[in-house]
Amino acid sequence: MFLGTMRGHKGVEDLVTALGMLGNSSLMLVLVGLEEGLYKEKLRRLCETNVKVGFRSFGLQPFAKMPEFLAMSDMLVIPSVKIEQP
């Protein structure tokens, strides 16, 4: 499970790729904070076609609901991509 705002520097695409490398098609990636739109569809396609990982997303959620999401997860991940400074 990933909780947060989905941006390129968060490394969510790398997370999907890493899950695919595990070779376990019973894994489910749950993203909380993923807004509707093109990025969501991109991640869904990546999960379904390239790495065969289950995918479930929840849009923006109030902070008060975070304990509920954490309670239903087996693992929380916080990927990040290093951004080079000019």
N, C-alpha and C positions, 0 to 999 in steps of 0.2 A: 504494500500500500504506500502511496505517495500522497501526502497532504500538502497543498500549497498552490501557489500561482504558477501556471504553466508558461514558462518563457524558454527561449532557446538556450540560455545559459544554465538552466536547471538540469540539463542532461537526461531528460525523460526518454528521448530517442535512444540514447546510449543504454539506458536501463532496459528498454524493450529488447535491444540487440543482445545484451548480456543474458537476459532471461532465456532468449532463444538458444543461446550457446549451451545452456544447461540440458537441453534436449528432453525436457519434461513437459509434454503437452497438457498435463493436468494442472499446470500452474495458472493462476488467475492474477492479472495485474489490475489493481483497483486504484483509480486516480480520483482524488477528491479536490475539487477546485478547478476542474477543467471546464471551461466555458464552451458553449456550442459554437461550432464554426469549422473552418477549414483545418485548423491544427488538430482538433478532435478527430476529424475524419482521417487525417494523415496517420495519426497514431493508431486508430482502429484498423486501417488497412495494413499498417506495418505489423501489428499483432496477428492479424488473421492470415495474411498471405506470406509474409517472409519468415516468421518465426513460430507460427502456430501456437501462440500463447493466448489464453482467454483474456478478455478485456471487459471491464466494467467501469463506468465513469459516473461521477456525481458532480453536478455543477457547483457553483459557489455555495458555500454552506456557512451558517453562523458559527462563530467560534465556540459557542456553548454546546454545539453538537459534536465537537471533535472527540470528546471522551467516548461517545458511542461508536464512532468510526474506529478509533484505536482499539476498543474492546473486541471488535469483530475481525481484527487483522491478526495474522500469524507473524508478520514481519513488517516493520516500517523502514522505508528506504528514503534517503535524502541525497540523491545524486547531484553533482554540480560539475560544471565545465569551467576550467580555468580560462579567463579572458585575458589576453595579452594587452598590456598597456602600451600605447605608442611611445 
